[in-house]
Amino acid sequence: MTRLHDLYRDQGQSPWLDNLRRDMVRQGMLGKLVDQGIRGVTSNPTIFAKAIEGNDAYDEQFRALLADHDVAGAYWELVLDDIAAAAAVLRPVHDESAGVDGYVSVEVAPSLANDTDGTVAAARDLHERLGLPNVFVKIPATQAGVTAIRTMIGEGRSINVTLIFSLERYAQVMEAYLGGLEDAVAAGTTDLGHIRSVASFFVSRVDTEVDRRLELLARQADAPLADALLAARGTAAVAQAQVAYQRFGETFRGPRWEALAARGATVQRPLWASTSTKNPAYPDLLYVDSLVGPDTVNTMPDATVDAFLDHGTPARTVDADPAGAAAALERLADLGLDLHDVARVLEDQGVASFESSFEDLLRVLREKAASLAPGTPRG
C-alpha cells in the first residue's frame, strides 16, 4: 500500500496522472503507477505535443498513416491509439470501481474553444471513434463550451470539463451537468448511471496570476498596504478551490439532485488540475495536501506523483476551514484583486497555450512527414 492508495481508501479522493506517452504504456510504466494507486489519466494538446515531438516511438505508425491521411488526420490517429492503449491498462480500475475511476481523458481540438457546434461534433466523433466506457472527452469551460457540455451530457456522453478558473464559471458548469442529465431524462433515458463527469479546476495558475498582480500593486503602494499585499501571495488558489468544494456540496443535494440520483445519476466530481507548484518558494505539495477530500480527483504530473508517494499527507483538508477560505477571497477583493478578470485572463491564456502547442506540433509533424516520406503532402 502507498500514500496514493491511502488517499483513495481513507479520504475518497482519486489520484490521477496528468501525463500520457506511448512509451509509458508500452514499457509498463503506466501499469506500475496503477499498481501504486493511480486511478486515471488526463491528457491535453500540450502533453501530446511533448510526447510526440522528437520521439521516434511514433514514426513507424506515422509513416504508415500518411498513405491515407493528411498530417492532422494522422495526428488524431496517433492520439486515439494512445488513449485506447491507456484505457485498456485502466479498464480493471474502471470495472472494479463500478465506473467511478479508470478513465483516460482526450481533449477536443483547442481551435474549437469558442465554437459550440464544432465542439459538439468533435466530442461526439471522439466518443464514437473510441467506443470505450472509460474515456472522458475534455471540453473547455468557455462560454461556448458550457453549452456544448450540456448537449453532450444530454446525449449520455461522459465529459471532463477543463479550464475552469472561477467560481462563477464553475456554477455554470454544474448547471450544464444537471441540465444535461434532465435533458437525458426528457429524451427517454431511464438509467443515468453510465453518464459521468468531472469538473477540472486549474489551481496553481490562479496563484501565479494573482501573485503577479499583488506584487505589481505592492510596488505602487505605501509600506503597510504593500506588506499586506505581499502577505496575501499564495492564498488565492487553494481558497478558491476550497470554496468551490463547498459550492459542490450545496449543488449536489436537495430535491432537484435527489430526483436525478433516484435515476442512477452520480455527482460531477471536482477535479483539481494544474497541481504542480510553480513557485519554488511554496511547498511542493501545496495544491495536493491542501485539497484532499471525498468525491474529488487530483490529477498530478509525474514529479508531483513521486513527491506524494514520498511525503504526501492523505488527510482530509479541503473543507477543514470553509470560513477561512471565504475570508481569504474577501481579503483579496478588499486589496483590490479582481478575480473575475484573473479568470478571464487565465481562460484566454489557457486556450491560447493549448492552441499554440497544437499548431507547433502540427508544424513539427509536417516537417517529420517530409523527412519520412519525401513528396508527402504537407497538409
Helices and strands as residue ranges (DSSP letters): H 3-11, E 13-17, H 22-26, H 29-35, E 40-41, H 45-52, G 56-58, H 59-65, H 71-96, E 103-107, G 110-112, H 116-130, E 135-140, H 143-154, E 159-164, H 167-186, E 197-202, H 204-219, H 223-231, H 236-251, H 255-261, E 269-273, H 286-289, E 296-300, H 302-311, H 322-334, H 339-372
